[in-house]
Amino acid sequence: MKDVVKLRGRDLTRQGCIDAAKEIALDKGWKTPKSQKFVVVIDGKECPPKKIASAVTGLPVSGFSGGAELNGKFVSLGFEVRAK
């Protein structure tokens, strides 16, 4: 398990993901889009991978791809990724 992986030249950190998941859990207006195929499980919460990665790296959600490549980064950080 790693503490940091790179996403488009930016650091995606394990602790940053945990912190972002806490913030997203407070965002009561967030809904899972029907097009979303995966969730990353952080502290027992199912979270949107791209939204977490964006919050941690500062990259816009439209600035990188999701799917297998992004999911692999979360797995490298020690998180579970599930099909939605």
C-alpha positions as CSV (number, residue, x, y, z in Angstrom):
1,M,0.0,0.0,0.0
2,K,1.3,3.4,-0.9
3,D,0.7,6.8,0.7
4,V,1.0,8.8,-2.5
5,V,0.3,8.2,-6.2
6,K,0.5,10.6,-9.1
7,L,-2.5,11.8,-11.1
8,R,-1.6,14.0,-14.1
9,G,1.5,15.1,-12.2
10,R,-0.4,15.9,-9.0
11,D,-0.2,14.0,-5.7
12,L,-3.2,11.8,-4.8
13,T,-2.6,11.0,-1.1
14,R,-4.2,8.4,1.1
15,Q,-4.9,10.9,3.9
16,G,-6.2,13.5,1.4
17,C,-8.7,10.9,0.2
18,I,-9.8,10.2,3.7
19,D,-10.3,13.9,4.4
20,A,-12.1,14.4,1.1
21,A,-14.5,11.5,1.9
22,K,-15.4,13.2,5.2
23,E,-16.2,16.4,3.4
24,I,-18.3,14.6,0.7
25,A,-20.2,12.8,3.4
26,L,-21.3,16.2,4.7
27,D,-22.5,17.2,1.2
28,K,-26.1,16.0,1.5
29,G,-27.0,17.2,-2.0
30,W,-24.7,14.8,-3.7
31,K,-26.4,12.0,-5.7
32,T,-24.9,9.1,-7.5
33,P,-25.2,9.8,-11.3
34,K,-26.7,6.9,-13.3
35,S,-23.6,7.0,-15.5
36,Q,-21.3,6.3,-12.5
37,K,-20.0,2.7,-12.7
38,F,-17.7,2.5,-9.7
39,V,-17.4,3.8,-6.1
40,V,-14.4,3.9,-3.9
41,V,-15.0,2.8,-0.3
42,I,-13.3,5.1,2.3
43,D,-14.0,4.6,6.0
44,G,-17.1,2.5,5.1
45,K,-18.6,5.2,2.8
46,E,-19.2,4.7,-0.9
47,C,-17.7,7.8,-2.6
48,P,-17.4,8.9,-6.2
49,P,-13.8,8.3,-7.3
50,K,-13.5,11.3,-9.6
51,K,-15.0,13.7,-7.1
52,I,-12.5,12.4,-4.4
53,A,-9.6,12.6,-6.8
54,S,-10.6,16.1,-7.9
55,A,-10.9,17.3,-4.3
56,V,-7.4,16.0,-3.4
57,T,-5.5,17.1,-6.5
58,G,-7.3,20.3,-7.4
59,L,-7.8,19.0,-10.9
60,P,-11.3,19.5,-12.4
61,V,-13.3,16.3,-12.7
62,S,-13.3,16.9,-16.5
63,G,-9.5,17.0,-16.4
64,F,-8.8,13.3,-16.1
65,S,-10.4,9.9,-16.9
66,G,-12.1,7.6,-14.5
67,G,-12.4,3.8,-14.9
68,A,-9.6,1.3,-14.5
69,E,-6.7,3.7,-14.4
70,L,-8.2,5.9,-11.6
71,N,-9.6,2.9,-9.8
72,G,-6.1,1.3,-9.8
73,K,-4.7,4.4,-8.1
74,F,-7.2,4.0,-5.3
75,V,-6.4,0.3,-4.9
76,S,-2.7,1.2,-4.7
77,L,-3.6,3.6,-1.8
78,G,-5.3,0.7,0.0
79,F,-8.9,1.4,-0.8
80,E,-11.6,-0.9,-2.1
81,V,-13.2,-0.1,-5.4
82,R,-16.7,-1.6,-6.1
83,A,-18.8,-1.7,-9.2
84,K,-21.9,0.3,-8.7
